[in-house]
Amino acid sequence: MIQLTKIEKLNHSKTPNKKIEFVYKGWEEPNRGQEIVYYSVLINGIDKTQELFSEERIQYCINEKIETEHPGKNFVFIPSLDFLLVDTQNFNKMNLKVYLIENRKAIQDSLVGSFFYKENHLLINKRSLIITNLSTFQKIKVKFEKDIDIEWAFFINSMQIQVIQAFSNSSFIYDLEKETIIERKNIISESLYPDIFRWIYRGQNYQTNEVQMELLQKKEDQFISTYFKLN
């Protein structure tokens, strides 16, 4: 069951990166209106782009949902086209891309976010999750049906993940042991908060299942924001 606590403002505290740095390396416009920006990857101050990617520069995607560095362990996540999880002690790497079958074609699932827990890394895609054990480098891949569109996901205990769906008031719990969805429900009462447009992920604290979310209501082209802590 989701516990909701209304808060007046968001807490924007975030652990700064110390192990990984992305350095701007220029851009190009291969097609009119399509701009591609390139970066190199420095790990502990050393350029590792060529070693990790066999290229001198890469494309990468970064936003507030993507955590790129473990606060306490020697692991980084590089949100390049390959979605690499890297052990910075020995530079073992794992490709976390997920492919889905649509109309008999394999398409790559879209990256939503990345979060490090003490012993695991959770990769969140639009329709899938990957849980990687940082001690064994073994991963669990979970794929969902076409009607799933994920805004955020977080562990509520060692075997269950709470999934918040995008552009809705819906959520569900996925059980890793049973390998199935065990509970679907609304996040908040729509009688108390009508005209719900969506929930937006705004932050999560390390070693907790406490997530900050923004509830967005829309009525007559006007938006109302309310902030909550979820756990």
C-alpha positions, 0 to 999 in steps of 0.5 A: 500500500502506498503511503502519501504525505503532502509536503509544501516543497521539494527537497532537491538534495542530491549527491554530486558525482565524484567518479564520473564526468561527461565532457562536451565534445561538440555537435553536428546536424546530420539532418536538418533540424536534428542536432546530435551532441557528443561527449567524452566520459571521464572516470576518476579523472581519466578519459575512458571513452575509447576503452569503453565504447571503441569511439572517441566521443559518444551521445548520451542522455541525462535528466533528473531521473537518471542517477549516474553514480553509486553514492558508496560503491565503485559503480557508474551508469552511462546513459549512452546509446548502449546503457552501460553499467560499469564497475570502476575498479576493474572496468567490467561493463554490462549492456542494459539495453532492452528490446521489445517485439512490436509488429514482428520487429525488435525495437529498443525500449526507451530509457526513463531513469536509473537509481542505485540502491545499496546492493542493486541498480534499478534501470527503468524503461518505458515498458521494462525494468532491469535489476542488477545485483552489484555483487554478482553482476547478475541481472533480472529483466522484467518486461510489461505489456503494451498498455504499461507506460512507466513514470517511475519505479522503486523497491518497497522491499527486497522482492517487490517493486512499486511502479508508477504509471505515466499520465495517470493515477495508476500504480501496481506492485511487481513481485520478483519472486512470483514474477507477476503483478500482484496489486493494481490501484490508484495512487490517490483518491480522485474524489479528493483530487479530481481532474488528475493529469499525471504524477511526475517523479521529482526525487528519491533519497539513497537507501530509502524507498521515499520518493518525491512526486508532483501531482498535476491536476488539469481543469479548463487548461489550468494546472495545479501542482501538489507535492507528496512523499510516497513510500 
